[in-house]
Amino acid sequence: MSLTGDEPPEVTERCRALLAADELAAEQRFQREELRRRWRCTRAMVRMVLSNYADVAPEDWRFRRTSLGKPELVGPADLPLTFNLAHSGRMILCGVEGNVGQKAMLGVDIERVRRRERHLALARRFFAPDEVAWLESQPPGQQQESFFRIWTLKEAYLKARGTGLALPLKGFSIRIAAEGESPSVEFTERCPDDPRRWQFVELRERDSAGVDDYRAAVARGGAEPGRTLTVHRREFAIHE
């Protein structure tokens, strides 16, 4: 979903009407109206999107956060759904998966592709050596977007694991595949995991104003080795 920044009052009021008391209280922690609006629209969007997957009214969904802060569903019923959220600039990304097995994990990330004079310095500080080498091998005009490709894939993996930066960024390495193939991941002993159970998808987006470009990624863990991750993309309007 792309926010315009000037959503009409009836839209933001509809969003507020869907939220639970703890979400309304959390909204007030933001000092700027822009951030409060994004919070309420994001939370309302999650509720409306989830209601496309189950016969549950948007206002009836209940959530909790894990000890590491990852939001998850707790009701109103034991439904086989998992979701994950990300936002950057005007864009909000919500990933949902149904028919979830007990060990399934889902993470999404989205970043506005913006000019970073220090993207190579940041990569050398936070990326694994193989990732830095791949980034440095790219033509100078492509390095900025390549940086965000790796960044979003790493963030999506971390969010799927639900551990945040408790896992070392240099403990795993994203491998960007050839055109038409999916990225993969390799792990070191600092971040033990099985690469065969992870699938990744990259996305490119542009906001509704046609101003900014975005890079996004989806990471799905717990799948059977060799299973293909398919992403069905849908634009979502808060007034639907």
C-alpha positions as CSV (number, residue, x, y, z in Angstrom):
1,M,0.0,0.0,0.0
2,S,1.2,3.5,-0.9
3,L,0.3,6.4,1.4
4,T,-0.3,9.8,-0.2
5,G,0.3,11.8,2.9
6,D,-3.0,13.5,2.7
7,E,-5.5,10.7,3.3
8,P,-9.0,12.2,3.9
9,P,-10.3,12.4,7.5
10,E,-13.0,9.8,6.8
11,V,-10.3,7.3,5.9
12,T,-8.1,7.8,8.9
13,E,-11.2,7.7,11.1
14,R,-12.2,4.4,9.6
15,C,-8.8,3.1,10.4
16,R,-9.0,4.3,14.0
17,A,-12.3,2.6,14.4
18,L,-10.8,-0.8,13.6
19,L,-8.0,-0.6,16.2
20,A,-7.8,-2.2,19.6
21,A,-7.3,-0.1,22.8
22,D,-3.6,-1.0,23.0
23,E,-3.0,0.0,19.3
24,L,-4.8,3.4,19.9
25,A,-2.6,3.9,23.0
26,A,0.5,3.1,21.0
27,E,-0.4,5.6,18.3
28,Q,-0.3,8.4,20.9
29,R,3.4,7.7,21.5
30,F,4.3,9.3,18.2
31,Q,4.9,13.0,18.3
32,R,4.2,13.8,14.6
33,E,0.8,13.4,13.0
34,E,2.5,11.9,9.9
35,L,3.8,9.0,12.0
36,R,0.5,8.6,13.9
37,R,-1.3,8.4,10.5
38,R,1.1,5.8,9.2
39,W,0.7,3.8,12.4
40,R,-3.1,3.7,12.2
41,C,-3.2,3.0,8.5
42,T,-0.7,0.2,8.8
43,R,-2.5,-1.5,11.7
44,A,-5.9,-1.1,9.9
45,M,-4.4,-2.5,6.7
46,V,-3.1,-5.6,8.5
47,R,-6.6,-6.3,9.8
48,M,-8.3,-5.8,6.5
49,V,-5.8,-7.9,4.6
50,L,-6.1,-10.7,7.1
51,S,-9.9,-10.7,6.7
52,N,-9.4,-11.6,3.0
53,Y,-8.0,-14.9,4.2
54,A,-10.6,-15.8,6.9
55,D,-14.2,-15.1,7.8
56,V,-13.2,-12.7,10.6
57,A,-14.2,-9.0,10.8
58,P,-11.1,-6.7,10.7
59,E,-11.8,-5.3,14.2
60,D,-11.9,-8.8,15.7
61,W,-8.3,-9.8,15.1
62,R,-6.1,-10.0,18.2
63,F,-2.3,-9.8,18.3
64,R,0.6,-10.0,20.7
65,R,4.3,-9.5,20.4
66,T,6.9,-12.1,21.1
67,S,9.6,-11.5,23.7
68,L,11.8,-10.0,20.8
69,G,9.0,-7.7,19.6
70,K,7.7,-9.6,16.5
71,P,3.9,-9.3,16.2
72,E,1.9,-12.4,15.8
73,L,-1.8,-13.6,15.7
74,V,-3.5,-15.0,18.8
75,G,-7.1,-15.0,17.6
76,P,-10.0,-14.9,17.5
77,A,-9.4,-18.5,16.4
78,D,-6.5,-20.9,15.9
79,L,-6.1,-20.1,12.2
80,P,-3.2,-21.3,10.0
81,L,-2.0,-17.7,9.1
82,T,1.2,-15.8,9.6
83,F,2.0,-12.3,8.6
84,N,4.8,-9.8,8.6
85,L,5.0,-6.0,8.0
86,A,7.5,-3.5,6.7
87,H,7.4,0.1,5.7
88,S,9.6,2.7,4.2
89,G,8.8,6.2,2.9
90,R,5.3,6.2,1.5
91,M,5.1,2.4,1.1
92,I,3.7,-0.3,3.5
93,L,4.3,-4.0,2.7
94,C,2.2,-6.7,4.4
95,G,3.1,-10.4,3.7
96,V,0.6,-13.1,4.6
97,E,0.8,-16.8,4.2
98,G,-2.0,-19.4,4.7
99,N,-1.8,-23.1,5.5
100,V,1.1,-22.5,7.7
101,G,3.0,-25.4,9.3
102,Q,4.2,-25.2,12.8
103,K,7.7,-24.4,11.8
104,A,6.9,-21.9,9.0
105,M,8.4,-18.4,9.2
106,L,7.7,-15.4,7.1
107,G,9.6,-12.1,6.8
108,V,9.3,-9.1,4.5
109,D,11.3,-5.9,4.1
110,I,11.0,-2.8,1.9
111,E,13.4,0.1,1.5
112,R,13.2,3.3,-0.6
113,V,16.2,3.3,-3.0
114,R,17.9,6.6,-2.0
115,R,21.3,7.9,-2.6
116,R,23.8,6.8,0.0
117,E,27.3,8.2,-0.5
118,R,28.6,5.6,2.0
119,H,26.8,2.5,0.8
120,L,30.1,0.7,0.3
121,A,31.4,1.7,3.7
122,L,28.1,0.5,5.3
123,A,28.4,-2.8,3.4
124,R,32.0,-3.3,4.6
125,R,30.8,-2.7,8.1
126,F,27.7,-4.9,8.2
127,F,27.7,-7.3,5.2
128,A,29.4,-10.7,5.0
129,P,32.7,-10.7,3.0
130,D,31.1,-12.6,0.0
131,E,28.3,-9.9,-0.1
132,V,30.8,-7.1,-0.1
133,A,32.8,-8.7,-2.9
134,W,29.7,-9.1,-5.0
135,L,28.6,-5.5,-4.4
136,E,32.1,-4.2,-5.3
137,S,32.0,-6.2,-8.5
138,Q,28.9,-4.4,-9.7
139,P,29.1,-1.4,-12.1
140,P,29.3,1.9,-10.1
141,G,25.9,3.0,-11.5
142,Q,24.3,-0.2,-10.1
143,Q,26.0,-0.4,-6.7
144,Q,23.4,1.7,-4.9
145,E,20.4,-0.4,-5.9
146,S,22.5,-3.6,-5.4
147,F,23.2,-2.5,-1.8
148,F,19.4,-2.3,-1.1
149,R,18.9,-5.7,-2.8
150,I,21.2,-7.4,-0.2
151,W,19.9,-5.2,2.6
152,T,16.2,-6.1,2.1
153,L,17.0,-9.8,1.7
154,K,19.0,-9.9,4.9
155,E,16.3,-7.9,6.8
156,A,13.6,-10.2,5.5
157,Y,15.5,-13.2,6.8
158,L,16.1,-11.6,10.2
159,K,12.4,-10.7,10.5
160,A,11.3,-14.2,9.5
161,R,13.5,-15.6,12.3
162,G,12.0,-13.0,14.7
163,T,15.3,-12.3,16.4
164,G,16.2,-8.9,15.1
165,L,19.8,-8.0,15.4
166,A,20.4,-10.7,17.9
167,L,21.7,-12.7,14.9
168,P,25.0,-11.3,13.5
169,L,24.6,-9.7,10.1
170,K,28.0,-11.2,9.0
171,G,26.9,-14.6,10.1
172,F,25.0,-15.3,6.9
173,S,25.6,-14.4,3.3
174,I,22.9,-13.7,0.7
175,R,23.7,-15.0,-2.8
176,I,22.2,-13.0,-5.6
177,A,21.2,-15.3,-8.4
178,A,21.4,-14.9,-12.1
179,E,18.5,-13.3,-13.9
180,G,15.3,-15.4,-13.5
181,E,16.6,-17.4,-10.5
182,S,15.9,-16.9,-6.8
183,P,18.4,-15.7,-4.3
184,S,19.8,-18.2,-1.8
185,V,21.6,-18.0,1.6
186,E,24.7,-19.5,3.2
187,F,25.4,-19.6,6.9
188,T,28.5,-19.6,9.1
189,E,29.0,-21.2,12.6
190,R,28.1,-17.8,14.1
191,C,24.5,-18.2,12.6
192,P,23.7,-21.9,12.4
193,D,20.8,-22.7,10.1
194,D,19.9,-24.9,7.2
195,P,20.0,-23.0,3.9
196,R,17.8,-25.7,2.2
197,R,14.7,-24.6,4.2
198,W,14.8,-21.0,3.0
199,Q,13.3,-19.4,-0.1
200,F,13.5,-15.8,-1.2
201,V,11.8,-13.5,-3.6
202,E,12.8,-10.0,-4.7
203,L,10.3,-7.3,-5.6
204,R,10.6,-3.8,-7.2
205,E,8.0,-1.2,-6.4
206,R,7.2,2.5,-7.1
207,D,4.9,4.6,-4.9
208,S,1.6,5.8,-6.1
209,A,3.0,9.3,-6.7
210,G,5.5,7.9,-9.1
211,V,8.3,9.6,-7.2
212,D,10.4,7.0,-5.4
213,D,11.6,3.5,-6.3
214,Y,11.7,0.7,-3.7
215,R,13.4,-2.6,-3.3
216,A,11.5,-5.3,-1.3
217,A,12.1,-8.9,-0.4
218,V,10.3,-11.9,1.0
219,A,11.9,-14.7,3.1
220,R,10.1,-17.9,3.9
221,G,11.6,-20.5,6.2
222,G,10.5,-24.0,7.3
223,A,9.6,-25.2,3.8
224,E,10.5,-28.5,2.5
225,P,13.9,-28.5,0.6
226,G,13.3,-27.7,-3.0
227,R,9.9,-26.1,-2.6
228,T,9.3,-23.0,-4.7
229,L,8.1,-19.8,-3.0
230,T,5.4,-18.1,-5.1
231,V,4.4,-14.6,-4.3
232,H,1.0,-13.3,-5.3
233,R,1.2,-9.5,-5.4
234,R,-1.8,-7.3,-4.8
235,E,-2.2,-3.5,-4.5
236,F,-4.3,-2.6,-1.5
237,A,-6.3,0.6,-0.9
238,I,-7.3,1.5,2.7
239,H,-10.8,2.5,1.5
240,E,-11.6,-1.0,0.1
